[in-house]
Amino acid sequence: MLFKQSLIKLPIAENVPIGYEIPLEPAVDNDYGLLSVQKYELHPLINNPFRLIKTDKPILKLVEALDRETKSNYLLQLIAYDGGSPSLSGQQKIEIIVTDVNDNPPVFDRSIYQQSIPENEKIDTIILQIHATDRDDGENARISYSIDDPSSTFRINENSGEIYLMKSLDFEKIRSYSISITARDHGTPQLNNYAQLIIDVTDVNDNIPNILITEINGTHHNNQPISLPECTPKGTTLFYIYVTDDDSGDNGRVSCTLNDTRLSLVYLTLNAYSLQISGSPQFDYETEQSLEIELKCTDYGIPSLSKTNLFHIELEDCNDNPPDIISPLPYNETVSIPFETTSIPSIITQFIIDDRDRFQPKNFTYSFIVSPSLDLSLTNNGTLILCSMPLIMGFYTINVTVYDIGNLSNSISIPLHIYSINETIIMKKFSMENTSLMLILSFFVIIFIASVLIGVCFLIAFLLRRKKQSKASLCLCCYSCFNIEKKSNRNSSCESMNSSNEHADSSQKTTIEVLDDGRNSSNRIYQYVVKQGNDLSLINTRDNHQRDFNYSEKVERYLTHLNSGILSIDPNLSDEGVYGSSDLSSDQIQQINLRPPSIVSMPSSLQQQHYQDSLRRFEQLYSLVEHRQPTAFTSDSLYV
C-alpha cells in the first residue's frame, strides 16, 4: 500500500473560511476487499487547524481560522491502514502553506510625531524620519508614505519616510505646522493608515530692532538735519522714538543708547522713549556748529542684533558769551603819565573788544568808574582819554565795563599813575644812596653776629675747662672711687679744712663729706666733723637710694676709733647695693683695729674693685686721724 507522492505541498490562503475542505489523493492498495485500504489517520492533532473527514477518500477540513502572520505553514502526516492482519499501512507528508492575504494595514510606531526646529534651519535638511510596519508579506507589506501639506513647506520620501524642509521658516509668521501623514501598502485591496506630524518652529534672534522716529507734532522724521539753538533749555524734547523687535522673549527685548551725554533717552512706555536735552554739558556753538548723534538699539538675543540711527543737528548761535577784552590785558603794567610833559587831552589806552558769538552785531557800549575822581572820557570806539590834568598827582584806579547788545558784560581794572618828572629824579637818587647804606649796615650786622657767636663758643669752652679743673679724684694708687670736690662752702663735694695750728680756736673744724658713686651730687652718704678736742660727730647723713641700716653700722665701725666711741649716727643714713657695700681684708682690719663689716651685696667685678679701693683709702685716712697726725685733713694731705 503506497501513496503516489510521499510529500505534497498545499497552498491555502489565510482568508479561507472555516469549514473549507481540501480533497487529498488516496492511497493505492493492490489487495481487494477487506485487505484493501480501510481507514486514514492525520497527525498531529494538537495545534492543527485541520481535521480529517473519515470517508473512503481522505479530505482535510479547516476547523480554525488561518493567520499567516501567526503561522505561515503546517507539516502534517497522513497514514493509511488496510484491513489485513497484521494491518499494513502507508504514509504521506503534507505541507500546508498559508498564503498571505492583504488583511493588515500599515501601522505607525507613533500616532503623533512632534518635532521642534529653529526658524533658521537650512532648506533640504532632514528634520524627521517616520516609520510604519505591515504584518503582511510581499507586496502586501510594502509601504509608501505621503503627507498632506498645502504650504508645500515640507516633503517626504515615500519609501524611507524621511521628511525634508523645502521652504524657509519664519517664527514671526508661522510658529507651528500640523501635517497628516499617510502610509499605504501595495496589496489588493490596498490598505492604509494615518499619523499626525506637529512641527514647532523655535524663535531665533534673526530680526534686528526696528526704530521709528517721529517729530513732536507726530510726523515721521525723514532723517533731515534739524536746527537747535545752543541755548535750548534742559528737558526740551526733540523726538519720540519707538523701538520694536519681531523676535520673542529676550530676542525681542531691546535697549537703546546714545553717543552724546548732552542728550538722554527718557523711558515713556514699553519700547517707547523721548529724546531730550540733558543739559550737562550744554551745547556750544562756538566749539561745534553741527552734531551727529548716534542712536543704537540692541536686543538681548544670543548673539545680539542691533540697529543704529543717526540724527543730524545744526546748532544755532545764541548770545551766551560776554565780550572779550583783547587789549589792554588785565595783567598789563600801570599806565604812567608824566605831569609836566603830557598834552591834554591825552589817550590813556585803546580798547580792543571781540565777541565769540558769531552772528551777533559787534556793537559795544562802555561805562567806567575812576577812584579818586578824575576827568576822563570813553568814546564808543573804546578810546579812554584823559581830559584834564588833576591837581593831585598819584595813583588812580579806572574800572571799565564793556557791554554787548545782549547786555552781557566784562570788566577790567586799569591802574593809572600821574607823576612828576622832577620828583622821580630825586627819588631815584635817594634810592641809590639808600641801597649803599643798607649794604654797609648789613656788613656790620654780619660781623657783629659772628663775633658774638665766637665769644659764646670761647666762653662755653672756658667754663667746661674750669669745671674739669675744679674736680679731683679721691683715689688710692690711681683707682677711681668717690668723686670729691674742694669747696670752701657747703656747695663743695668734699672739702678738707684743718688749721696748721692744732691749738686754734675750738670753732675750727674739719668737715669731710663723702659721696657715693651715684651721678647725683646730692646723694650724700654721710658727713662727719672733726673738732678740736677730738669730738667727732656724724651729721647731715642722707641719700636718695634705698635704705640700708647695715650701712650706718659700717660707717660707725669705721669712725669709732677716731674718738673713742664719741659718735652720733643719723638714723636716716641709708643705702644698699653698689652704693652701700664694703669689703675689707682681715689684715687691713687688724691694722686699724676694726671688725670686718658685713657685705650687703656684691656688685660686678669692676665695681667690687672700686669699693675695695675706696675702703682701703678710708682705712688709711682713719689711721692717720687715729694717730693724731695733723696733716690728715689739710689741703696738703696726700689723701684729700
HELIX and SHEET records of a PDB file:
HELIX    1   1 GLY A   33  LEU A   35  5                                   3    
HELIX    2   2 GLY A  138  ASN A  140  5                                   3    
HELIX    3   3 GLY A  249  GLY A  252  5                                   4    
HELIX    4   4 ILE A  421  GLN A  469  1                                  49    
HELIX    5   5 PHE A  549  THR A  560  1                                  12    
HELIX    6   6 GLY A  577  TYR A  579  5                                   3    
HELIX    7   7 SER A  586  GLN A  591  1                                   6    
HELIX    8   8 SER A  605  GLU A  626  1                                  22    
SHEET    1   A 4 LEU A   7  ALA A  13  0                                        
SHEET    2   A 4 SER A  89  THR A  99  1                                        
SHEET    3   A 4 ASN A  73  ASP A  82 -1                                        
SHEET    4   A 4 VAL A  37  HIS A  43 -1                                        
SHEET    1   B 3 GLU A  21  PRO A  23  0                                        
SHEET    2   B 3 ILE A  59  LEU A  62 -1                                        
SHEET    3   B 3 PHE A  50  ILE A  53 -1                                        
SHEET    1   C 2 VAL A 107  PHE A 108  0                                        
SHEET    2   C 2 ALA A 132  THR A 133 -1                                        
SHEET    1   D 4 ILE A 112  PRO A 118  0                                        
SHEET    2   D 4 ASN A 192  THR A 202  1                                        
SHEET    3   D 4 SER A 176  ASP A 185 -1                                        
SHEET    4   D 4 ILE A 143  ASP A 148 -1                                        
SHEET    1   E 3 ILE A 126  GLN A 129  0                                        
SHEET    2   E 3 GLU A 162  LEU A 165 -1                                        
SHEET    3   E 3 PHE A 154  ILE A 156 -1                                        
SHEET    1   F 4 ASN A 210  THR A 214  0                                        
SHEET    2   F 4 THR A 237  THR A 244 -1                                        
SHEET    3   F 4 ALA A 272  ILE A 277 -1                                        
SHEET    4   F 4 LEU A 263  THR A 269 -1                                        
SHEET    1   G 4 ILE A 226  PRO A 229  0                                        
SHEET    2   G 4 SER A 306  GLU A 316  1                                        
SHEET    3   G 4 SER A 290  ASP A 299 -1                                        
SHEET    4   G 4 VAL A 254  LEU A 258 -1                                        
SHEET    1   H 2 ASP A 324  SER A 327  0                                        
SHEET    2   H 2 ILE A 352  ASP A 354 -1                                        
SHEET    1   I 4 VAL A 335  PRO A 338  0                                        
SHEET    2   I 4 SER A 409  TYR A 419  1                                        
SHEET    3   I 4 GLY A 394  TYR A 403 -1                                        
SHEET    4   I 4 THR A 365  SER A 371 -1                                        
SHEET    1   J 3 SER A 346  GLN A 350  0                                        
SHEET    2   J 3 THR A 383  LEU A 386 -1                                        
SHEET    3   J 3 LEU A 376  LEU A 378 -1                                        
SHEET    1   K 2 LYS A 471  LEU A 474  0                                        
SHEET    2   K 2 PHE A 482  GLU A 485 -1                                        
SHEET    1   L 3 LYS A 509  LEU A 515  0                                        
SHEET    2   L 3 ARG A 524  LYS A 531 -1                                        
SHEET    3   L 3 LEU A 536  ILE A 539 -1                                        
END                                                                             
